[in-house]
Amino acid sequence: MNALAWALAADGDGRAREARAALEHVLRHAAGPDAEPAMAGHVAEDEPPPDARYLATALARRADRDSRLLDALRIWLRAHPPPHGPTGGHTNSIGGHALLHGPTVQARDIHGGIHVHQTPATPQRPPTPRQLPPLTAHFAGRAEDLADLEALRAAHPRPAPRLVVISGPAGVGKTTLASRWLGDLTEEFPDGQLYADLGGYAPTGPTRPADVLDRFLRALGVTTVPGNLTEQVALWRSVTADLRLTVLLDNAYTAAQVRPLVPGMSDSLVVVTSRQRLTGLVVDGAAVHHLRALEPDAALDLLRHGGGERVARDPETAHRVVRLAPSCPWR
């Protein structure tokens, strides 16, 4: 009750004797002549001032079973309103229909229709992923291949992720071609570029789709990724359903390795590179572009860029190298 607030405020201001006298007055006089003697003894003048908290607790306990004392306390409080805190400042109380926003600390009683709202923190969006391998400084002889890839992209039906497989022997330049093509399309796919080496021919074996999905989802801002592949695939398709992404899946080994990594029903573009044609993905609507070796002139141009003056001094040897290496492993 508010009588406790008066007593404790007075006690906090060092006015314990004043609080005791006020409460003693209520106890001995306002409650009637049959006030409990034991209580009077607790506030005798020859004793040190009792703690106001004790007096307030005792009064509240008595008022619960003594209606006359309760009425007397109410009358006395109207004549002696509680002070505004220990030092005359603002009281730390909340009442009525308060509406609180943000972290709030209340040190005393709370009453009324209180509504506390905690505004959730807005998660910080990660940077747009740009994971494509860096382009080489010198790119030659693939204008026709780039045009063919654009034609395949334009012919793909929508709405569905466009899936293109670039196949060819090791070292022919599949990754370089795919990176160049997708790099030129950055503005058309503003939600990001994702890359994963599926390790189809690595000594340690192919990369698990679950490991790739974990990285992709985190790159798109998902903080909690399920450990189960089925749940990862479902979440991946949900997250990407409204995004426009390019995804480069490098060195794929089988179609089964690729399928879980295809985004949801969005206007995204997925490019897969492999030494195999991955005809299993054709059933899923993929288009296949088989990459051949560079034309001799383009291969020589690339060789000059890497060999410098040595190629210029010995052009016959340079031509022999081009003839002996039709797959042209230089990128």
Salt bridges, closest charged atoms under 4 A:
ASP13 OD2 - ARG15 NE 3.01
GLU18 OE1 - ARG15 NH1 3.20
GLU24 OE2 - ARG28 NH1 2.20
ASP34 OD2 - ARG68 NH2 2.63
GLU36 OE1 - ARG62 NE 3.99
GLU45 OE1 - ARG20 NH2 2.94
ASP66 OD2 - ARG62 NH2 3.64
ASP71 OD1 - ARG74 NH1 3.96
ASP145 OD2 - ARG142 NH1 3.11
ASP145 OD1 - HIS289 NE2 2.85
GLU150 OE1 - ARG153 NH2 3.07
ASP184 OD2 - ARG180 NE 3.51
GLU188 OE1 - ARG153 NH1 3.01
ASP211 OD1 - ARG208 NH2 2.82
ASP214 OD2 - ARG218 NE 3.16
ASP267 OD2 - ARG158 NH1 3.81
ASP267 OD1 - ARG162 NH2 2.53
ASP267 OD2 - ARG244 NH2 3.52
ASP284 OD2 - ARG259 NE 2.62
ASP301 OD2 - HIS138 NE2 3.02
GLU309 OE1 - ARG313 NH1 3.85
GLU316 OE2 - ARG320 NH2 3.61
